Amino acid sequence: MELDAHYRDILMELVDCARAMGPYRDDVVVTGGLVPLLYRYHPDYRRPRQKPLLTGDLDLTVPEALPLRENKRLVDCLEQGGFVVVRSRSATGDAPAKQFFQRQEYGTEDLAPIHGEFLSPLTGPETDRDGKPKSPREIQSGLNAEALRFLDLLLWNPITIDLSSIEDLEVSESLVVQLPGPGAYCVQKALCSDRRGSREKRDKDLAYLYDVATLTHDQWSALREEIEGLRRASAVWAKWITTAAQILDEAFGSSTGFGSDAVQLVYEGAVQANTVARVMVRFSSGLGLK
């Protein structure tokens, strides 16, 4: 797949970030909208006809706390690698500020067109015993992450891709990053779509689901095994998977479902609603989510 300028720019941002993270690369899973683009370069998956959806966000998910690696903080590694941390101006009181990171040349006043953010799983109540929100929270000295529900799914048995395998990036050294298993990614996207405050974000989540469904078509049985593994790993996750199946059925499982038209709209007609409906019904069934 020939990369256009935007895809190349965000992938090069990931390359430089991965280099900068150094000893922390094994702690980080690349998540969010960049994942379906990266799946296209995994040897097990197809490259579907539709183009990957554009994103300017580099979402990196980490555990609830990061140990110190090689006596260096992750924020120091990023700064030495050419990135700066940008603090949200909406922070109040002594609560941890929401943080983003971007290339040094963009400074710390405004967000760059492409920027990154660290995320971590939100478990238990959304507030602590004192009634303070658990998000954002400090995951390591100097580095805060936004805590979000369902992200623990994405940290379970991640897969890897070597960025040097993407020829257009011309990466000379092996540079391995972690991605969520596609089954976990789909469950998490389905759950998030049902919580979105805007229709635009919900519809984009559904479009990501369709994209992953098409590019993993030859591996649906493996995705089903992955999801069964998630069910066995946690009773909470098993309930989430049941909820995700219900969300998918509501969106795609009948002629009155809104999901197929939503995906067609996101792709601006490059895919047709009837095709989306047919694929997603088979996908849900193939993954045991029907």
C-alpha positions as CSV (number, residue, x, y, z in Angstrom):
1,M,0.0,0.0,0.0
2,E,1.5,3.3,-1.1
3,L,1.4,5.8,1.7
4,D,0.0,9.3,1.1
5,A,1.5,12.2,3.0
6,H,-0.8,12.1,6.1
7,Y,-0.4,8.4,6.7
8,R,3.4,8.7,6.3
9,D,3.5,11.7,8.7
10,I,1.7,9.9,11.5
11,L,3.6,6.7,11.0
12,M,6.9,8.6,11.1
13,E,5.7,10.2,14.4
14,L,5.2,6.7,15.7
15,V,8.7,5.7,14.5
16,D,10.4,8.6,16.2
17,C,8.3,8.1,19.4
18,A,9.1,4.4,19.5
19,R,12.8,5.2,19.1
20,A,12.6,7.7,21.9
21,M,10.7,5.4,24.3
22,G,13.7,3.0,24.3
23,P,13.4,0.7,27.3
24,Y,9.7,1.5,27.7
25,R,8.6,0.1,24.3
26,D,7.6,-3.2,25.9
27,D,5.3,-1.4,28.4
28,V,3.4,0.4,25.7
29,V,0.6,-0.7,23.4
30,V,-0.3,1.4,20.4
31,T,-4.1,1.9,20.5
32,G,-6.8,4.1,18.9
33,G,-7.4,5.0,15.3
34,L,-3.9,4.2,14.1
35,V,-4.3,0.5,14.8
36,P,-6.2,-0.5,11.7
37,L,-3.6,1.2,9.5
38,L,-0.9,-0.8,11.2
39,Y,-2.8,-4.0,10.9
40,R,-2.5,-3.7,7.2
41,Y,1.2,-4.3,7.5
42,H,0.8,-7.5,9.6
43,P,1.5,-10.6,7.6
44,D,-1.6,-12.4,8.8
45,Y,-4.1,-9.7,7.6
46,R,-5.5,-8.5,4.3
47,R,-5.3,-5.0,2.8
48,P,-8.9,-4.2,2.1
49,R,-10.2,-2.0,-0.7
50,Q,-11.2,0.9,1.5
51,K,-8.5,3.3,2.7
52,P,-7.8,3.5,6.4
53,L,-9.5,6.3,8.2
54,L,-7.3,9.3,9.0
55,T,-6.3,10.3,12.5
56,G,-4.0,12.8,14.0
57,D,-3.9,11.2,17.4
58,L,-1.2,8.8,18.6
59,D,-2.8,6.9,21.5
60,L,-0.4,4.9,23.6
61,T,-1.8,2.7,26.4
62,V,0.2,1.7,29.4
63,P,-0.5,-0.1,32.7
64,E,-1.8,1.8,35.7
65,A,1.8,2.4,36.9
66,L,5.1,2.3,35.1
67,P,8.3,1.1,36.8
68,L,11.5,3.0,36.3
69,R,13.5,1.6,33.4
70,E,17.3,2.0,33.2
71,N,17.2,4.8,35.8
72,K,15.4,7.0,33.3
73,R,11.8,8.3,33.4
74,L,9.7,7.9,30.3
75,V,9.2,11.6,30.0
76,D,13.0,12.1,30.0
77,C,13.3,9.5,27.2
78,L,10.7,11.4,25.2
79,E,12.4,14.8,25.7
80,Q,15.8,13.4,24.8
81,G,14.2,12.0,21.6
82,G,12.9,15.3,20.4
83,F,9.4,15.5,22.1
84,V,7.9,18.0,24.6
85,V,5.0,17.5,27.0
86,V,2.0,19.9,26.6
87,R,-0.1,20.4,29.7
88,S,-3.8,21.0,29.3
89,R,-4.9,24.5,30.3
90,S,-8.1,23.1,31.8
91,A,-6.4,21.6,34.8
92,T,-7.7,22.8,38.1
93,G,-6.4,22.8,41.7
94,D,-3.9,20.1,42.6
95,A,-5.4,17.5,40.3
96,P,-3.0,16.0,37.7
97,A,-3.1,17.8,34.4
98,K,-4.1,16.1,31.2
99,Q,-0.9,15.8,29.1
100,F,-0.1,15.4,25.4
101,F,3.3,15.1,23.7
102,Q,4.5,16.3,20.4
103,R,7.6,17.3,18.4
104,Q,9.8,20.0,20.1
105,E,9.5,22.3,17.1
106,Y,5.8,22.8,17.8
107,G,6.5,24.1,21.4
108,T,4.3,23.7,24.4
109,E,1.6,26.4,23.9
110,D,-0.6,24.8,21.2
111,L,-1.3,21.2,20.1
112,A,0.4,20.2,16.9
113,P,-1.6,18.6,14.0
114,I,-0.2,15.2,15.1
115,H,0.2,14.7,18.8
116,G,0.2,11.8,21.2
117,E,-1.3,11.0,24.6
118,F,-0.8,8.3,27.1
119,L,-3.8,6.3,28.3
120,S,-4.3,3.7,31.1
121,P,-7.1,1.5,32.2
122,L,-9.7,2.8,34.6
123,T,-10.7,0.1,37.0
124,G,-13.3,0.3,39.8
125,P,-15.2,3.5,40.6
126,E,-14.4,6.7,38.6
127,T,-13.5,8.5,41.8
128,D,-11.3,7.7,44.8
129,R,-12.4,7.6,48.4
130,D,-12.2,11.3,48.7
131,G,-14.4,11.8,45.7
132,K,-11.6,13.0,43.4
133,P,-11.6,11.7,39.8
134,K,-9.1,9.0,39.0
135,S,-8.4,10.5,35.6
136,P,-5.9,11.9,34.7
137,R,-3.5,10.2,37.0
138,E,0.2,10.1,37.4
139,I,1.6,6.8,36.1
140,Q,5.2,7.7,36.6
141,S,7.0,10.8,38.0
142,G,6.3,13.6,35.6
143,L,3.9,11.7,33.3
144,N,0.1,11.7,33.5
145,A,-2.2,9.4,31.6
146,E,-6.0,9.7,31.0
147,A,-7.7,6.7,32.7
148,L,-10.4,5.2,30.5
149,R,-12.7,2.2,30.9
150,F,-12.1,-1.0,28.9
151,L,-8.4,-0.3,28.1
152,D,-7.3,-3.3,30.1
153,L,-8.6,-5.4,27.3
154,L,-6.0,-3.9,24.9
155,L,-3.1,-4.8,27.2
156,W,-4.0,-8.5,27.2
157,N,-1.7,-10.6,24.9
158,P,-0.8,-7.8,22.4
159,I,0.6,-8.7,19.0
160,T,3.7,-7.0,17.5
161,I,4.7,-5.4,14.3
162,D,8.2,-4.4,13.2
163,L,8.0,-0.8,11.8
164,S,11.0,-1.6,9.6
165,S,8.7,-3.9,7.6
166,I,6.8,-0.8,6.3
167,E,9.1,-0.2,3.3
168,D,7.9,3.4,2.6
169,L,9.1,4.5,6.1
170,E,12.7,3.4,5.3
171,V,13.5,2.4,8.9
172,S,16.9,0.7,8.8
173,E,16.8,-0.9,12.3
174,S,14.3,-3.4,13.8
175,L,11.7,-1.3,15.6
176,V,9.1,-3.5,17.2
177,V,5.9,-2.0,18.7
178,Q,2.9,-3.7,20.3
179,L,-0.7,-3.6,19.0
180,P,-3.9,-4.9,20.6
181,G,-5.1,-8.3,19.5
182,P,-7.8,-7.5,16.9
183,G,-10.5,-9.4,18.9
184,A,-9.8,-7.3,22.0
185,Y,-9.7,-4.1,19.8
186,C,-13.1,-4.8,18.3
187,V,-14.7,-5.5,21.7
188,Q,-13.2,-2.3,23.1
189,K,-14.3,-0.3,20.1
190,A,-17.9,-1.7,20.3
191,L,-18.1,-0.8,24.0
192,C,-16.7,2.7,23.4
193,S,-19.1,3.4,20.6
194,D,-22.0,3.0,22.9
195,R,-20.6,5.6,25.3
196,R,-19.7,8.3,22.8
197,G,-21.1,11.8,23.4
198,S,-21.3,12.6,19.7
199,R,-22.7,10.7,16.8
200,E,-19.6,11.5,14.7
201,K,-17.3,9.7,17.2
202,R,-19.7,6.8,17.5
203,D,-19.9,6.4,13.8
204,K,-16.2,6.5,13.4
205,D,-15.8,3.7,16.0
206,L,-18.3,1.6,14.0
207,A,-16.2,2.3,10.8
208,Y,-13.1,1.1,12.5
209,L,-14.9,-2.1,13.4
210,Y,-15.9,-2.6,9.8
211,D,-12.3,-1.9,8.7
212,V,-10.9,-4.5,11.1
213,A,-13.6,-7.0,10.1
214,T,-12.5,-6.8,6.4
215,L,-8.8,-6.9,6.9
216,T,-8.9,-9.8,9.4
217,H,-11.4,-11.9,7.3
218,D,-9.0,-14.8,6.9
219,Q,-8.4,-14.9,10.7
220,W,-11.9,-14.7,12.1
221,S,-11.5,-18.1,13.8
222,A,-8.3,-16.9,15.5
223,L,-10.1,-13.8,16.7
224,R,-12.9,-16.0,18.1
225,E,-10.2,-17.9,20.1
226,E,-8.8,-14.6,21.3
227,I,-12.2,-13.5,22.5
228,E,-12.8,-16.8,24.2
229,G,-9.5,-16.3,26.0
230,L,-10.6,-12.9,27.2
231,R,-13.9,-14.5,28.5
232,R,-11.9,-17.0,30.5
233,A,-9.4,-14.5,31.8
234,S,-11.9,-12.3,33.6
235,A,-15.5,-12.5,34.7
236,V,-15.7,-8.7,34.2
237,W,-14.4,-9.0,30.7
238,A,-16.9,-11.8,30.0
239,K,-19.7,-9.4,30.8
240,W,-18.2,-6.7,28.7
241,I,-18.0,-9.1,25.7
242,T,-21.7,-10.0,26.2
243,T,-22.5,-6.2,26.2
244,A,-20.3,-5.7,23.1
245,A,-22.2,-8.5,21.3
246,Q,-25.5,-6.7,22.1
247,I,-24.1,-3.4,20.8
248,L,-23.0,-5.0,17.5
249,D,-26.4,-6.7,17.1
250,E,-28.2,-3.4,17.7
251,A,-26.0,-1.6,15.2
252,F,-25.7,-4.2,12.4
253,G,-28.0,-7.1,13.2
254,S,-31.2,-6.0,11.6
255,S,-32.6,-4.0,8.7
256,T,-33.3,-1.2,11.1
257,G,-29.8,-1.1,12.5
258,F,-28.1,2.3,12.2
259,G,-24.5,1.0,11.9
260,S,-24.4,0.2,8.2
261,D,-25.6,3.6,7.1
262,A,-23.2,5.2,9.6
263,V,-20.2,3.4,8.2
264,Q,-21.2,4.3,4.6
265,L,-21.4,8.0,5.7
266,V,-17.9,7.9,7.4
267,Y,-16.4,6.4,4.2
268,E,-18.3,9.0,2.1
269,G,-19.8,6.3,0.0
270,A,-16.6,4.4,-0.7
271,V,-18.3,1.4,0.9
272,Q,-22.0,0.6,0.6
273,A,-24.4,0.1,3.6
274,N,-25.7,-3.3,2.3
275,T,-22.1,-4.6,2.0
276,V,-21.3,-3.3,5.5
277,A,-24.4,-5.1,6.9
278,R,-23.6,-8.4,5.2
279,V,-19.9,-8.3,6.4
280,M,-20.7,-7.3,10.0
281,V,-23.4,-9.9,10.5
282,R,-21.0,-12.6,9.3
283,F,-18.1,-11.1,11.4
284,S,-20.2,-11.1,14.6
285,S,-21.2,-14.7,14.0
286,G,-17.6,-15.7,13.1
287,L,-16.3,-14.2,16.4
288,G,-19.0,-15.8,18.5
289,L,-20.6,-12.4,19.2
290,K,-24.0,-13.2,17.7
